[in-house]
Amino acid sequence: MANNTLESNKMGEMPVGKLLLNMGIPMMISMLVQALYNIVDGIFVAKINEAALTAVSMAFPMQNLIIAFAVGNGVGINALLSRALGSQDRSRADKAVKNGLFLQAISYIIFLILGLTAVEPFMNAQSNDPEIIHYGVVYLRIVMCLSFGVFTEISLERFLQATGRAKYSMYTQLSGAIFNIVFDPILIFGLLGFPKMGIAGAAAATVGGQMFGSVVGMILNLKKNPEINLSFKGFRPDGEMLGAMCKISIPSIVMTSVISITIFIMDLILQKFSSTAVAVFGVYGKLQSFFFMPIFGLNNAIVPVLAYNYGAGNSKRIHDTIKTGIKYACCIMLAGFLIMQLVPNVLLRMFDANEYMLSIGVPALRIISIHFLFAGLNIVRSSSCQAFGYSIYSLLISVVRQLVALLPIAWLLSLSGNLNLIWYCFPIAEFISIFVAGPLLKHVIKKVGMEYKPETA
């Protein structure tokens, strides 16, 4: 009980800037390691050949869909668990834990079925190249059918985050990501006596890391997180709790799934120019994660802090948290923009880019990265809506960014026949979304009664 009081005081009393760094830096570090894994994974896959790199790029929308469900459910778990802890309702917190895991199990079963039935049609829809299709089918089938690790790992991370134990959540993520980084080359190229598995080795390292991370997360929750009860003795699904969780998680799932739709359609648009253009877009996706993942780690600190103080009715801390989070996010994005502008050729050569790939990739990275200057602001505003239980507004922001603006603009620009023009769809769409995200967050804050007026505080 003393430990719970200490964590409650931290969420409700520690200076906001220090609190976000205290909770966010461990998550940002672990997210950076995960982003590093994405980059390293791409580097090793590229050494197989460009077809393998293109296949993994085409497989990403479906792989991201798995993450969408796991993380989306995790958002619902985190918000309800943090809110219950903030209002000192231990019984409801316990229900959030068990029903959250139940929801994740249902999601895994969905992807197991899809992994057995939908992988080949999905790859055939994107390419006529038998080699690319083969690589994609092998990779995706393993990732999808053995995806139970990612659902378990993310849930256990959220339990640690919601109780203020970001350090242990970091350990969970780091363990899985480091496993991936270590075993990627070993399983792809058959090092240290392991069989040479090629593209299947990349997939095996991915799911192996997820499973390892979930084991570490389970141990840390059992040993270091007394607020969480993982016993399912006498458990029955709670319709009210599942409904409240889905109200938050489904818009979040749809919001992240929009990214999968965007990437899938962008791949189709780019495929009309060349498969190398698709590979470049895939490389960009891995590189940009090195800057976006830390912001997602920061969001993992922002959401429980906002949810806790919403439960405690502290409007000043809510406004301070949002403003400070935006400041930190914009600084990260500025660093990403500068790196993409200054050394795009160096970044691309890490993926064995030839001269043709460089001729496409260098202008692509420089143009796309312009949207970094607006992205930090929009991401924090979007995640803030989720923390108050209004994920539908986060969904609206994402739909404007990805579907209403980005894809139509990309298609129109593609009609010019100039590949370089297509990349401008990213900064244009991000700029447009500024004028949607701001008013929506302001409306949510007013709706939940968390407006802060210094003169009356």
N, C-alpha and C positions, 0 to 999 in steps of 0.2 A: 504493500500500500504506500509505503514511503517513496518507493521508486516511481510509482504512478503519479504521486503528487509532484515529484521533482520534474517529470516529463511534462505534466500539465502546466507547471509554472513556466517552463521553458517556452512552450507554445504560446502562452498567454502573457508573459512578462518580459522575456529577453528582448533587448532592442532589435527591431525588425531587420536592419541591415546585417547585424551579427547573426541573428537567428537563421536568415536565409542562407548565409554563408556556412554556418555551422551544420545545417541540415542539407544544404544544396551541394557544397563542395564534394563530400563523399559520393553523392549520386552523380555529380558531373564527372568526377574522375572515373567512376565505373562505366558511365556512358561513353566517355572518351575511349576507354579500353575496348568497349563493344564496337565503337566506330572504327577503331584501329583494326579490330578483327575483320570488319567488312572490307577495309582497304587491303589488308594482308590476304584475305580470302580471294579478292579479285586479282591481286598480283600473282598468286600461285595458279589460279585458274587460267589466267592469261598465258602462262607459260606452257599450258597444254596446247592451245592454239586460239586464234581469234574466234573460231566457231564456238568453242567452249565458253568464252567470255560473253559472246552474244547470247548463247542459250541461257546462261545464268541471268543475264539482264532481262530476257524475255520471261523467265520463270519468276522474277521478283514480284510482279503484281499478285500472283497467287500466294507466294510466301508472305508478302506483306498483309494479305488477308488474314492469315493465321495470327500474325502479330496484332492486327486490328481487333480481333475477337479477344485475344488474351489480355491486351492492354485496356481495351474498352471495358471488359468485365472488371479489370483491376481498378479502373477509375471509379466504377460504381462501388466496389468494395471499399476503396480508400475513403471516398466521400462519406459513406454511411458509417463506417467504423470510426473515422475521426470525429464526425458530428456526435455520435453516441458517446465517445470518450469525453468530448468537450462538455456535454451536458451531464456527465457522470452516470450514464445509463449503461451499466455493465452487462445487464441481461440482453439489451438490444445489440451491444457490441459483439457478444457471443453469437447471436443469431446471424449477424453480418458475416462473421468468419465462416461459419458452416455452410450457409446458403451460398456464399461466394464461391466456395470450393465446389459445391454441387453444380453451380452454373458453369464453371470452367470445365467440369467433366462432360456435361452435355455438349459444350462447344467442341471438345476434342473428338467426340464420336462423329460429329458432323464432318470434320476434316478427315477422319479416317475413311469414311465412306467416299468422300470426294477424291481422296488419294488413290483409292482403288478403281474409281470409275471415270474421273474427269480429266486426268492429267494429259493423256494423249490428244483428245480433242482440243484441249486448251493450247497445246503447242502447235498442232496442225493449223489452228486458226491464225497463227502469226507468221509462219514460215513454210516455204516449199523445199527448204534445204534438208535432206535426210539426216545429215550429220548434226545440224543444229537441233533438229527435232529429237534425235536420239539422246543427245546430251541433256536436253531439257527434261525429257521423260524420266531418265534415270535419276537425275538430281531431285526433281520435284516429288517423285513417288516416295523416296526415302524421307524427305523433309516433312511431307504431309502425314504419312502413315505413322511416323514415330514422333509426332508433335506433342505428345502428352507432357514431355519435359518442360516445354515453354509455358504451357498453361499452369503447371504446378509451380514452376520457378517464379513467375510473375506474381502469382497470388501470395506466395510466401514473402516476396520482397515487399508487397503492399502492406502486409501485416506489420512488418518491421518499420516501414515508413510512417504508418498511421499512428504508431505509438511513440514516434520521435526517435527511433533507433536507426537513423540513416546510416550510421557507421556499419552496422551489421548487414543492412540491405546492400551496402556497397560491397561487402565481402561476398555476398551471394552472387551478385552480378559479375564481380571480378573473377571469381572462381570459374564460372562458366565460360567467360570470354577468354581467359588465359588458356583453358583447356582447348578451346577452338584454335587459338593461335598456335599452340604447340603441336597439336595433332593434324592440322591442315597439311603441312608439307609431308609429315610422316605417312599419312594415309593416302595422299594423292600420288606421291612418288615412290612409296614403298621403302621408307628408311627404317633403320634399326631393326631389321628382321620382319617388319610388317609387310603384308602383301601390297603390291602396287594397284590401287583402286581407281586412279584417275578421278573423273568427275564424281563418282560415287563416294570417293574418299572425302571430298569437300563436304558432301551432304552428311556423311557419317560423323565428321568432326563437328558439324553444326548441331546435330541432334544429341551427340554425345556430350557436348558442352552444356546443353540445356538440361540434360538429365543430371549431370554432375552438379550444376548450379542448384537444382532443386533439392538434391541431397544435402548440400551445405545449408541451404535455406531452412530445411526442415530441422536440422540439428540446432541451428542458431535460434529458431523460434522455440524449440523445446527447452533449450538451456538458458536463453537470455531474454525471453519475452514472456514473463508471467501473466501479462494482461490477456494473452491469447490462449484459448483452450482448444486444442486440436482433436480432442476426443469426439468421436461421432456416436458414442453410446446413446441410444434412445433418440437419435436424430430423425426428424421428419421435416421435409421441405415446408417452409413457411411462405404461403402465398402472398401475404402482405409484404414481407421482406423482399421476396423475389421480384414482386411488382415494382417496389420502390427502387431496387437495384437496377432493374431493366430500364426504368424510366431515365436513369442516368447513363447506363452503359450502352444502350442501343443507339442513341444519337452519337455517342463517342465512337462506337463500332462503325456506324455508317460514315461518320466523318473521316475516320482513318481509311475506310474502304474506298472512299472517294479517290484517295491517292492511288490505289490499285487500278481503278477505272482510268484515271488520268494517265498513268504510266502505260497501261495496255493500249489506249488509243493513241498516245504519243508514239509508241513503238510502231503502230500501224502506219501513222503519218510518215515517220522517219524511214520506215522500210521501203517506201516508194523512192527514196533517194539512194540508199544503200544500207546493207547490213552493218557497215562500219559506223554509220550515223547512229544506229541503234546501240552499238557497242560504246560509242562515245557518251551517249546519254546514260548508259548503265554505269560507266566510269564516273560520270558527274554525280550520279546518285550515291555512289560509295564515298566520293570525296566530300560532298556537301554534308553527309552524315557526321563528319568529324566536327562540324560547327553546329549543326542542328541538334545532335544528340546531347551535348551539354545543356542546351536550353530545355530539352525535355527532362533532363536531370534536375534542372532548376525548377521546372514546373512540378516535379514530384515533391519538392519542398514547398512550393507556393500553395498547391491545392490543399494539403492537410492543414497548413497554417490558416488559410482562409476559412476552411470548413470548421476548424476548432473555434476560431474567434467569431464565426457566424453563430455557432452553437452557444458561445459565451456572450453574444450580443455586443461585442466590442468593435464598433464601426471605425474608430480611428485607426486601430491596428490593421483593419481590412484595407483601408485606403493607403496606408503607409506600405503595406505589403505589395500591393499592385504597383505603386509608383516605383518602389525599389526594385521589384522584379523586372519591370520594363527597362530600367536603367542598366541593370546587369546584362539583360538579354541583348540590348542594342550594342553594348560594348563587345560582346562575343561575336555578333554578326559583322561589326565593323572590321574586326580582325580577319574574319573569313573573307570578306570582300577584298581587302588589301592583298591577301595571299593569292587569291584567284586572279587578281589583276596583274600581279608582279611576276609570278612564276608558273603560269599554266603549263608551259612546255615541260618543266621539271616534273610536275604532278602527273602528266600524261605518260612520260617516259617510264615511270614506275610500273606501268601496265604494258610494257613492251610495245609502245605505240610506234608504228612505222611513220614514214613521212606523210602518207595519205591521211592516216588517222590524226596526225598532228595538224594538218591543214584544216581539218574539220573541227578538231577538239579545242585548239587554242582560242579561236574567236568564240566558240560555244561557251567555254568556261567564263570568259571575260564578260560576255553579254548576260548570261543567266545570273551571274553573281550580283548584278546590279540590284536584284530583288532582295538580297540580304539586308540592304539598308532599311527596308520596311518590314521584313519578316519577324524580327524580334518583338516589335510592338504588337503585331497582330496575333502572334502565338500566345503571348502572355494574356492578352485580352480574351482570347478564345478559351484558354484553360481556366481563367477566372470565372467565366460563366458556368463551367462545369462544377466548380467548387460549391456553388450555391444551389446546385441541383437543376440548373437550366441548361443542360447539355444541348437542347434543341437550338439554342442560339449559337453555340459553338459549331453545330452542324451547318447552320445558315452561313456563318462566316466561311467555313470550308467549302461549301457548295459554290459560293460566289467566287472564291479564289480559283477553284479547280474546274468546275463545270460551266458555270454561267459566263465566266470571263476567259479563263486560260485556254480551254479546248477550242471554243469557237474562234478565238483570236489566232491560235496556232494553225487551225485549218485554213482560215482566210489568208494568212501569211504564206502558207505552203503553196497556194495557188500562183504565187509569183514565180515559183520555180527556183527561188533563192533560199538555200538551206539556212544561211546565216540569219535571214530575217525571222525565221520561225522562233529562234531563241528569245526574241524580244517579248514573246507572249508572257514569260515569267515576270519580268519587272512590271509590265503593264497591269497584269492581273493582281499582283501584290499591292500596287499603288491604289487600285480601285477598291480593294478590300479594306483599306484604312478607313474609308468613309462609311463602311458598314459595321466594322468591329467596334469602333468607338461609341456610336449611339446605342448599339445593342447592349454593351456592358453597362453603360449609364442607366439604361432602362431596367436591367436586371437588379442593379444596386438599389434603385428606387423601389422596385417591386418587392424586394425582401426587407425593406425598411432599414437599410444599412447606409443611408446617406449620412455623410459627416459634415456637421456645421460647427466650425471652431468657436464661433461666438457663443454657442449654446452648450458646448461640451463641458 
